Amino acid sequence: MTEIGYYSILISLFLSVYCGLASILSIKNRRAEVIASAENAAIAVFVFLSLSVTAMIYALITRNFQIEYVARYTSRSLSLLYTLTAFYAGQEGSCIWRRIQFENFSLSEHKSWLSRTSSKKQKLLWQRSQHWQSLRPCGF
């Protein structure tokens, strides 16, 4: 389970970098498929960070003391409530938690932005994305 958490954080790091670069390129080039790709990358970052949080909470609940974070901030004498709050006790846990909150906020803001934009703009973006997909051979 620790490998799942570790690799999900690494994947979310690379996806975050990709999302930032794709967002900059989509603003510069105004290409709808790059915008959609950046949106999907932001969703994937949230999923992978949630997976890493789940892995850490699982390690805390099962009291896996082979993990340094669990060994440092918990003990066998702690109740389950205090063991779960140990997730936020260290800098690593609080940073991941803040990042999850940031991703949740950015996804909800993006959703509200889409609902505020006119249907004409959405239709234009959809037509552009369909046009670029029709130019690709075999749908790739």
C-alpha positions in Angstrom: 0.0 0.0 0.0 2.9 2.3 0.6 4.1 1.9 -3.0 0.6 3.0 -4.2 0.8 6.2 -2.2 4.3 6.9 -3.3 3.7 6.4 -7.0 0.4 8.2 -6.9 2.1 11.3 -5.5 4.8 11.1 -8.2 2.2 10.7 -10.9 0.2 13.6 -9.6 3.4 15.7 -9.6 4.1 15.0 -13.3 0.4 15.5 -14.1 0.5 18.9 -12.3 3.5 20.0 -14.3 1.8 18.8 -17.5 -1.5 20.6 -16.5 0.4 23.9 -16.0 2.3 23.7 -19.3 -0.8 22.6 -21.2 -2.8 25.5 -19.7 -0.2 28.0 -20.8 0.0 26.5 -24.3 -3.8 26.5 -24.6 -4.0 30.2 -23.7 -1.2 31.0 -26.2 -2.5 28.8 -29.1 -6.3 28.8 -28.3 -6.7 25.1 -29.0 -9.7 23.4 -27.6 -8.2 19.9 -27.4 -5.3 21.2 -25.3 -7.7 22.9 -22.9 -9.6 19.6 -22.6 -6.4 17.8 -21.9 -5.4 20.2 -19.2 -8.9 19.8 -17.6 -8.5 16.1 -17.6 -5.1 16.3 -16.1 -6.4 18.4 -13.3 -9.1 15.8 -12.6 -6.4 13.1 -12.6 -4.3 15.0 -10.2 -7.2 15.1 -7.8 -7.8 11.4 -8.2 -4.1 10.4 -7.6 -3.8 12.7 -4.6 -6.9 11.2 -3.1 -5.4 7.8 -3.7 -2.3 8.8 -1.8 -4.3 10.2 1.1 -6.3 7.0 1.2 -3.1 5.0 1.3 -1.7 7.1 4.2 -5.0 6.9 6.2 -5.0 3.1 5.6 -1.4 2.9 7.0 -2.4 5.0 10.0 -5.5 2.8 10.8 -3.6 -0.4 10.4 -0.7 1.1 12.4 1.9 0.1 9.9 5.0 1.3 11.8 7.3 0.4 9.0 6.3 3.7 7.4 8.3 6.5 9.0 5.4 8.9 9.2 3.2 6.5 11.1 6.0 5.6 13.5 6.8 9.2 14.1 3.3 10.5 14.8 1.4 7.6 16.3 1.7 4.9 18.9 -0.3 1.8 19.8 -1.7 3.5 22.9 -3.6 6.2 20.8 -7.3 5.8 20.1 -8.5 5.6 16.6 -9.6 9.3 16.6 -6.1 10.5 17.6 -4.5 8.1 15.1 -6.6 9.6 12.3 -5.7 13.1 13.3 -2.0 12.2 13.1 -2.5 12.5 9.4 -2.4 16.3 9.8 0.2 16.2 12.5 3.3 16.3 10.3 4.3 18.6 7.5 3.9 16.0 4.8 0.3 15.2 5.8 -0.7 18.8 6.1 0.8 19.7 2.7 -1.0 16.8 1.0 -4.2 17.8 2.7 -3.9 21.4 1.6 -3.1 20.3 -1.9 -6.3 18.2 -2.0 -8.3 21.2 -0.8 -6.7 23.4 -3.5 -7.5 20.8 -6.2 -11.1 20.5 -5.0 -11.4 24.3 -5.0 -10.0 24.6 -8.5 -12.2 21.9 -9.9 -15.3 23.4 -8.3 -14.4 26.9 -9.6 -13.8 25.4 -13.1 -17.2 23.8 -13.0 -18.9 27.0 -12.0 -16.9 28.9 -14.8 -18.3 26.4 -17.3 -21.8 27.0 -16.1 -21.4 30.8 -16.4 -20.0 30.8 -19.9 -22.4 31.3 -22.7 -23.6 28.3 -24.6 -22.3 29.9 -27.7 -18.7 29.8 -26.4 -19.1 26.1 -25.4 -20.6 25.3 -28.8 -17.7 27.0 -30.5 -15.2 25.1 -28.4 -17.0 21.8 -29.0 -17.0 22.5 -32.8 -13.3 23.2 -32.7 -12.5 20.1 -30.8 -14.6 18.0 -33.2 -12.9 19.6 -36.1 -9.5 18.7 -34.8 -10.6 15.1 -34.0 -11.9 14.7 -37.6 -8.5 15.6 -38.9 -6.7 12.9 -37.0 -6.2 9.6 -38.7 -8.1 6.7 -37.1 -9.3 8.8 -34.3 -5.9 9.1 -32.5 
